[in-house]
């Protein structure tokens, strides 16, 4: 990670481990392997440190990704956003909250949550309170792996499966120029 990304990474890590009370993990609508891989890898780590979390997706997920969701059910009911315990929202692999499918939900919340934006697209609008965005990364999962590595977070088998899913799908099996 580059120096500005290290600074942001430190602030995100501190927030997640010391301040967050309930984290919502959001892949974009109709998630691909990168968005869903990032959300489930983060869910694994957050669960391991005992912070309550929910994975939310505005649309249903392709059955081909069910292997990532065995331990992590996904909430799709929009009434979920009435939950007052939400303190932090992490959005993965999306340039804005509309594409994530949660712009209206966040606008209707009584208290503004902390938003952590983790992405690798040059079209990102830097909508988060914290923006961990690197267009040099092949995928959001690669960027998240670097986050885990920087903070010496042990990557479990389940996390590795999620991260590899994202990297493989976003690089078209290691064949595109971002590889």
N, C-alpha and C positions, 0 to 999 in steps of 0.2 A: 504494500500500500504506500502511496505517496504521502508526504508530510501532512497536507491538509486533510487527507482521508484518515490518517492516523489520529489527528486531533478530533475529528468527528467520531471516529470509531471509539475513542476513549470516552467521549461524552455519552454516546449511546450505551456502551457497556456499563458505565456508572449509573445511568438512569435505569437500565433494565435490572441491575442487581441490587440497587439501593432504594429506588423510588417507586417503581412500577408495582401496582397491586393487582391488576388484572389486565392481561395483554391480549389484544385481538390481532390475529395474524391473517392477513388478507392477500391472497393471490388475485390476479386480475380475473375478470369474467372469462368464462370458457378457458380455464387455465391450461397452459401447456406444461410440459415437464419441468421447465425452469421455474415458473411461478409456483407450482405446487411442490416441487422439490425443495425450494427455498423455505416455503412456509412449514413443511413437515420437518425439515432439518432443524429449523429454529424451535419448533414445538418440542422436539426431542430434548434439546438443551434446556429450554425453559422448564419443562417438566422435571428434568433431572435436578434443577436447583429449587424446585418447590414453589414456583410462582404460578398462580392460576392463569389459564389461557383458554382461548377459544379460537378455532380456525373458522373463519367466515368466508363464504364465497357467494356472490350475488347470483350465480347460475349453478346449475348442476355440473358435476364433474364426469368426464368420460370414464366408463368402467375400466378402461385399460390402465388407469392409474390407481385402481383400488389397492394394489399392493403397498402403496405409500400411506394409505389411510387406515390400515388395520388397527392401530392404536390411537388414531386421531380422527374422530368423527368430525364432519364438517357441518357447520350451521348454515342453513340457507334461508331461514325464516327472518324476514325483515323486522319483525317485532323484537328480535333479539336486541336491537339497538336502543331499546328503552332501558336496558340494564344500566343502572347508575354506578355500578362498580367498575366500569371500564375506565382505566386510567391512561392506557397507552394503546395506540394502534400502529402496527407495523405493516406496511404495504410493500409487496414484493413484485418486481418486474413490470412496473407500469409507470408511465410518464405523468399521469394525473389521476385525480380521485374519480373523475367521471369514468375513465376506462376501467378503473378498479371496481366500479359499480357501487360506490359508497358515498358519493358527494352529497346527495340529499340526506342520507342518514346522519352524516357528520354535522351538516348544517342544522339539523333538528335537535342535536344533543343539547341538554341544558348547560353542561359544563364542557368547555373545549378540551379535548384530550391532547396529550402529547402525540405527535405523529412522527413515526420513523419511516423514512422513504429509502428503500434499498433497491437499486436499479442499475442497469448498465446501458440504457438507451440515450442517445444524444438528444432525443426529443423530450427528455424529462424536464418538467417545469419547476422542479425544486420546491414542491408543495409542502414538504415536511417541516416540522420543528427542527429535526435533524435529517440531513440529506446525505446518505452514504451512496454516492453515485459515481461510478467509474466507467466511462465509455471505452476504456482500454481493456476492460474485462470481457471475456467471451460470453459470459452469462452472469445472471444474478447469483447463481450457485457458486461460481468461481469467486466472486466478490465476497460472498458469505463465508466460503471456506477460508479466505484470507483473514476475515474477521475472527473466525474461530482460532486460526493459527496464531494470529497476533496476540490474542488474549489467553493463549495456552489452554484452550478449551479442548478437552479430549473428544475426538470424533468417534462416536460409537458406530457399530455396524449399520444401524438403522439410519443414522445421520449420513454416513458415507453413501448408502444406497440412494437417499434423497438427493444428495449433492451430485452424485454421478449421473442420476437421471436428468437433472437440469443441464449439466455440462454436455452430456451426449446429445440431448434433444436440441439444444440451442446451437451446437456446432455441426449439426447434421452428421453425427457420428464422426466427428473430428475432421470434417472435409472442407468447411468453409474458411474464409479468410480470417475470421476471428479466432481460429484455433491457435 
